[in-house]
Amino acid sequence: MPLVYHVEEHDGGYAYRVNNVWSEPFPDHDTALAAAKSAAQRQQLGGEDTEITFETSDGQWRTELASGGDRPQTQVIDDSSTKL
């Protein structure tokens, strides 16, 4: 299943979200769409294995090793009322 970046109106401008996590707001639709496409493309770039630390939904901090070659498929969907 791909990692989906949704572009929508948000917080007085436009933003993209992945699952329920929003990016910073952008002043216009085109800028938000370009940022979503850029983020989705970078998400697919491989790299070196690295240790990551993140907070889980129950508020606990977790550290694990992330494989640099384990990259998700991505997709950008424009859910805003303003389409290109």
Secondary structure, DSSP 8 states (H G I E B T S, - for coil): --EEEEEEEETTEEEEEETTEE---BSSHHHHHHHHHHHHHHHT-----EEEEEE-TTS-EEEEEE-TT----EEEEE-SS---
